[in-house]
Amino acid sequence: MSEETGREPAAPREDAARRRAARLFDIRRVIGGLFLVYGVILTVTGLLDGPSEVAKAEGVRINLWTGAAMIVVGALFLLWERLRPYEAPDPSSSEEPEETTKPA
C-alpha cells in the first residue's frame, strides 16, 4: 500500500490502458488527421484540375498548393503529438480527500 494515499498503486496493465486511452483522444491527433485527409483530397483535386479551373484562379493551382500546405500542417501536428505525448494524470492525485465528520 502507498503510505501517502492509503491505496495500492494501479496495476501496470491499468496504467498502460489509461495512457493509451489518453493518447487516443489527444486533440492534436484528431486535428492532424483531419488536416491530412482534407489535404490529400485537395491535392488530388488540384492534380486533376482542368485548364478552366486553373484559369479561374489566375493561373495558380490553388487546390494543389492548399492541399500540400494542409498535408504539411497535418504532419506537423502528428509529429508534435509523437514527440511530446500527453501524459495521463494519475487518478490517485486527482481525488479529493475524504471528509471527516465533526462531532456534534
C-alpha positions in Angstrom: 0.0 0.0 0.0 1.1 3.5 -0.7 1.7 5.4 2.5 0.6 8.8 1.1 -2.8 7.8 -0.3 -3.6 4.7 1.6 -4.2 2.8 -1.6 -2.3 0.3 -3.6 -0.7 1.7 -6.8 -2.5 1.0 -10.1 -1.5 -2.2 -11.8 0.8 -1.8 -14.8 -1.8 -3.1 -17.2 -4.4 -0.5 -16.0 -1.8 2.3 -16.1 -0.9 1.4 -19.7 -4.6 1.2 -20.7 -5.1 4.7 -19.2 -2.2 6.2 -21.0 -3.3 4.6 -24.3 -6.8 6.0 -23.9 -5.4 9.5 -23.1 -3.3 9.4 -26.2 -6.1 8.1 -28.4 -8.2 11.2 -27.7 -5.4 13.7 -27.9 -6.8 16.7 -29.9 -3.5 17.0 -31.8 -4.1 13.6 -33.3 -7.7 14.5 -34.4 -6.7 17.8 -35.9 -3.6 16.4 -37.6 -5.7 13.6 -39.1 -8.3 15.9 -40.4 -5.7 18.2 -42.0 -4.1 15.2 -43.6 -7.4 13.8 -45.0 -8.6 17.1 -46.4 -5.1 17.9 -47.7 -4.9 14.7 -49.6 -8.4 15.4 -51.1 -7.4 18.9 -52.1 -4.1 17.7 -53.6 -5.8 15.1 -55.7 -8.3 17.7 -56.8 -5.5 20.1 -57.7 -3.7 17.4 -59.7 -6.9 16.7 -61.6 -7.9 20.4 -62.2 -8.6 21.2 -65.8 -7.4 24.3 -67.6 -10.7 26.2 -66.9 -10.3 25.7 -63.1 -6.7 26.9 -63.3 -7.8 29.9 -65.4 -10.4 30.9 -62.7 -7.6 31.0 -60.2 -5.5 33.3 -62.5 -3.1 30.5 -63.4 -2.4 29.2 -59.9 -3.2 25.7 -59.0 -4.8 26.8 -55.7 -6.2 23.4 -54.8 -2.8 21.8 -55.2 -0.9 24.3 -53.1 -3.5 24.5 -50.4 -3.7 20.7 -50.2 0.1 20.5 -50.0 0.1 23.1 -47.2 -2.6 21.2 -45.3 -0.6 17.9 -45.6 2.4 19.7 -44.1 0.4 21.2 -41.2 -1.3 17.8 -40.5 2.1 16.1 -40.5 3.4 18.7 -38.1 0.5 18.2 -35.7 1.1 14.4 -35.8 4.8 14.8 -35.3 4.2 17.1 -32.3 1.9 14.5 -30.8 4.6 11.8 -31.3 7.4 13.8 -29.9 5.6 15.2 -26.9 2.8 12.7 -26.0 0.2 13.6 -23.5 0.7 12.1 -20.1 -2.4 11.0 -18.4 -2.9 12.4 -14.9 -2.5 10.0 -12.0 -6.1 9.2 -10.8 -5.0 9.0 -7.2 -3.7 12.5 -7.2 -6.9 14.0 -8.5 -9.1 12.5 -5.8 -10.4 14.8 -3.1 -9.5 13.9 0.4 -12.3 12.1 2.4 -14.4 14.4 4.5 -14.1 13.9 8.2 -17.2 14.1 10.3 -17.1 16.6 13.1 -18.6 15.6 16.4 -21.9 17.3 17.1 
